[in-house]
Amino acid sequence: MIRSMTGYGRGEQTGAQITVTVELRSVNNRYLDCTVKMPRSYIFAEDALKERIQSRVARGKVDVFVTVAQTGGEAFSVTVNQELARAYLDAFRQLEQLGAGQVQPECRAVDLARFPDVLVVEKQPEDQDALKELMLQALEGALDDFDGMRLREGSRMAQDILSRADAIEGLVGQIEARSPQTVADYRARLEAKMREVLQNAQIDEGRLLTEAAIFADKVAVDEETVRLRSHLSQLRELLGKGGAVGRKLDFLIQEFNREANTIGSKCNDVENTRHVVDLKSEIEKIREQVQNLE
């Protein structure tokens, strides 16, 4: 199947008290350029996400947005800094001795807890492996959605390219059909000119044939039209094969342009010149579409 390089996808997975949302957005690019944007505390999963994307996307500038939301209360632990608490108690005893009874010796636990850093509150560490797996599952859903959009757009572009390929083939046929008539018209004009110049003198038929043959060789486009038909066949084959064929098609369209330019340089017939202009127009429209294919 043919895929477009542009698309959007979204996936979501919910685990134990946590929901992960992954969004993908891509635009055209010569190569694959993947950027993952996520909270810094989850950076451990970045490489795994990129590897999964690289296994399913060949070209394009892909931006990935990862959001992690807590759906329940976060787990915390509270511990006592025993060394610091003992130090405070020792300080209280010293103050009691210095004060000669003027300082109250009683110190309740709640009073001691008010002092800085006596109680240490820490967030429970997350299971990184489980969270990474949850992110990858959300990413798979986003990639499926992403691929669906790219396939639909790619199918439309492939149909448009094929219809223009048919138009090019028709124009090539018209150029081929017109080429012999161009030579015949040239010979008729040359003969009329020679009769006008020589008037009643005998026309050298051999010279006439030689000039017509030289002209026919100069304006012959058989090689170019044969190559164009071969390129059209290869174009249809690549589109039928599917996959990441955008770069191959891009190179192939350059060959289309080369043949069309050569035909244009050889044509001095008004009708064929019009056909060449139409031919180049169709090739350019295909080139624009190919720029959007993966």
C-alpha positions in Angstrom: 0.0 0.0 0.0 1.1 3.5 -0.7 1.3 5.9 2.2 1.4 9.7 2.5 4.2 11.2 4.6 1.7 13.6 6.3 -0.7 12.3 9.0 -1.9 12.4 12.6 -2.6 9.6 15.1 -3.6 9.3 18.7 -3.4 6.5 21.2 -4.3 6.1 24.9 -3.6 3.4 27.5 -4.7 3.3 31.2 -2.8 1.4 33.8 -2.8 1.4 37.6 -3.7 4.9 38.6 -2.0 6.3 35.4 -3.1 7.2 31.9 -0.7 7.6 29.0 -1.6 9.5 25.8 0.6 9.5 22.7 0.0 11.7 19.7 1.9 11.7 16.4 2.1 14.3 13.7 4.2 14.2 10.6 5.0 16.4 7.6 7.2 15.9 4.5 10.9 15.3 4.9 13.6 13.7 2.8 14.5 11.3 5.5 13.0 10.1 8.8 13.4 12.7 11.5 11.7 11.7 14.8 11.4 14.0 17.8 9.8 12.8 21.1 8.5 15.4 23.5 7.7 14.1 27.0 8.2 15.0 30.7 11.8 14.8 31.6 11.2 12.3 34.4 10.1 9.8 31.7 13.0 10.2 29.4 14.1 6.6 30.0 11.4 5.5 27.5 12.5 7.8 24.6 14.8 5.3 22.8 12.2 2.5 22.9 9.6 4.8 21.5 11.9 5.9 18.7 12.8 2.3 17.8 9.1 1.4 17.5 8.4 4.4 15.3 11.4 3.6 13.0 10.1 0.0 12.5 6.9 1.4 11.0 7.7 4.8 9.4 10.3 5.2 6.7 10.3 8.9 5.9 8.9 12.2 7.2 9.4 14.6 10.1 7.6 12.9 12.9 6.8 14.8 16.2 5.6 12.6 19.1 3.9 14.0 22.1 3.7 11.9 25.3 1.4 12.9 28.2 1.3 11.0 31.5 -1.7 11.8 33.8 -2.3 10.4 37.3 -5.8 8.9 37.7 -5.5 8.2 41.4 -3.6 9.5 44.4 0.2 9.4 44.1 2.0 7.1 46.5 4.3 8.8 49.0 6.4 7.6 51.9 7.2 9.5 55.1 10.4 8.6 57.0 12.1 10.1 60.1 15.6 11.5 59.8 16.7 9.9 63.0 20.1 11.4 63.1 18.7 14.9 62.8 16.0 14.2 65.3 18.6 13.0 67.9 20.7 16.1 67.2 17.7 18.3 67.9 17.0 16.5 71.2 20.7 16.8 72.2 20.5 20.6 71.5 17.3 20.9 73.6 19.1 19.2 76.5 22.0 21.6 76.2 19.6 24.6 76.2 18.0 23.2 79.3 21.3 23.0 81.1 22.3 26.5 79.9 19.0 28.0 81.0 19.1 26.6 84.5 15.6 25.5 84.5 14.1 28.5 82.6 13.7 26.4 79.4 10.8 23.8 79.3 12.4 20.4 79.0 9.3 18.7 77.5 9.5 18.1 73.7 6.6 16.3 72.1 7.0 14.4 68.9 4.7 16.8 67.1 6.9 19.7 68.2 10.0 17.9 66.9 8.3 17.2 63.6 7.9 20.9 62.9 11.7 21.4 62.6 13.1 21.3 59.0 14.0 18.0 57.5 13.1 15.9 60.5 10.3 14.2 58.5 11.3 13.2 54.9 8.5 12.9 52.4 9.4 11.0 49.2 7.4 10.0 46.2 7.4 6.2 45.7 9.5 5.1 42.8 7.6 4.2 39.6 7.9 0.8 37.9 9.8 2.0 34.8 9.4 -1.2 32.9 5.6 -1.3 33.4 5.3 2.4 32.5 7.5 2.0 29.4 5.3 -0.9 28.2 2.2 1.2 28.8 3.7 4.0 26.6 4.6 1.5 23.9 1.0 0.2 23.9 -0.3 3.7 23.6 2.2 4.4 20.8 0.9 1.3 18.9 -2.6 2.6 19.0 -1.4 6.0 17.8 0.6 4.4 15.0 -2.4 2.4 13.8 -4.5 5.6 13.7 -1.6 7.4 12.0 -1.2 4.7 9.4 -4.9 4.6 8.6 -4.8 8.3 7.8 -1.6 8.0 5.7 -3.0 5.0 3.8 -6.2 6.8 2.9 -4.4 9.9 1.7 -1.8 7.8 -0.1 -4.5 5.8 -2.0 -6.0 9.1 -3.2 -2.6 10.4 -4.4 -1.8 7.1 -6.1 -5.1 7.2 -8.1 -4.3 10.8 -9.1 -0.8 9.8 -10.2 -2.1 6.8 -12.3 -4.7 9.0 -14.0 -2.0 11.5 -15.0 0.2 8.6 -16.1 -2.6 7.6 -18.5 -2.8 11.2 -19.7 1.0 11.2 -20.4 0.7 8.0 -22.3 -2.0 9.5 -24.5 0.2 12.6 -25.2 3.2 10.3 -26.1 0.9 8.5 -28.5 -0.1 11.8 -30.1 3.5 12.9 -30.4 4.5 9.6 -32.0 1.6 9.8 -34.5 2.4 13.4 -35.4 6.2 12.9 -35.9 5.9 11.3 -39.4 3.5 14.0 -40.6 6.1 16.6 -39.4 8.7 15.1 -41.7 6.2 15.0 -44.6 5.2 18.6 -44.1 8.9 19.6 -44.0 9.5 17.8 -47.3 6.5 19.4 -48.9 7.7 22.9 -47.8 11.2 22.2 -48.9 10.0 21.0 -52.4 7.8 24.0 -52.8 10.7 26.3 -51.8 13.1 24.6 -54.3 10.5 24.9 -57.1 10.1 28.5 -56.3 13.8 29.1 -56.4 14.6 26.9 -59.3 11.4 27.7 -61.2 11.4 25.6 -64.4 14.7 23.8 -63.6 14.7 20.1 -62.8 14.6 19.4 -59.0 17.2 17.0 -57.7 15.1 14.3 -56.2 18.2 12.8 -54.5 19.0 16.1 -52.8 15.4 16.4 -51.7 15.5 13.0 -50.1 18.8 13.6 -48.4 17.5 16.9 -46.8 14.3 15.2 -45.7 16.3 12.3 -44.2 18.6 14.7 -42.3 15.6 16.6 -40.9 13.9 13.4 -40.0 16.9 12.3 -38.0 17.1 15.6 -36.2 13.4 15.6 -35.1 13.1 11.8 -34.4 11.8 11.3 -30.9 11.4 7.5 -31.1 14.1 6.8 -28.5 12.6 9.3 -26.1 9.0 8.1 -26.4 10.2 4.5 -26.0 12.0 5.4 -22.8 8.9 7.4 -21.6 6.7 4.4 -22.1 9.3 2.3 -20.1 9.2 4.9 -17.3 5.4 4.8 -17.2 5.5 1.0 -16.9 8.0 1.3 -14.0 5.8 4.0 -12.4 2.8 1.7 -12.4 4.8 -1.2 -11.1 6.1 0.8 -8.2 2.7 2.1 -7.3 1.3 -1.5 -7.5 4.1 -2.8 -5.3 3.5 -0.3 -2.6 5.6 0.4 0.5 8.1 3.2 0.9 8.6 4.0 -2.8 8.5 7.8 -2.6 12.3 8.3 -3.2 12.4 5.9 -6.1 9.4 7.7 -7.7 11.1 11.0 -7.1 14.2 9.8 -9.1 12.0 8.3 -11.8 10.1 11.6 -12.3 13.5 13.2 -13.0 13.9 10.8 -15.9 10.4 11.8 -17.1 11.5 15.4 -17.2 14.7 14.6 -19.0 12.9 12.8 -21.8 10.2 15.5 -22.1 12.9 18.2 -22.3 14.7 16.3 -25.1 11.4 15.9 -27.0 10.7 19.6 -26.6 14.1 20.5 -28.0 13.5 18.4 -31.1 10.0 19.5 -31.8 9.6 22.5 -34.2 6.0 21.6 -35.0 3.3 23.8 -33.4 1.0 20.9 -32.6 3.7 18.7 -31.0 5.0 21.7 -29.1 1.5 22.0 -27.5 1.6 18.3 -26.6 5.0 18.7 -25.0 3.8 21.6 -22.9 0.8 19.5 -21.7 3.3 16.6 -21.1 5.5 18.7 -18.9 2.5 20.0 -17.0 1.3 16.4 -16.2 4.8 15.4 -15.1 5.1 18.4 -12.8 1.7 17.5 -11.2 3.0 14.0 -10.6 6.2 15.3 -9.1 4.2 17.4 -6.6 2.3 14.3 -5.6 5.3 12.1 -5.3 6.9 14.7 -2.9 4.2 13.7 -0.4 4.7 10.0 -0.6 6.6 8.0 2.0 
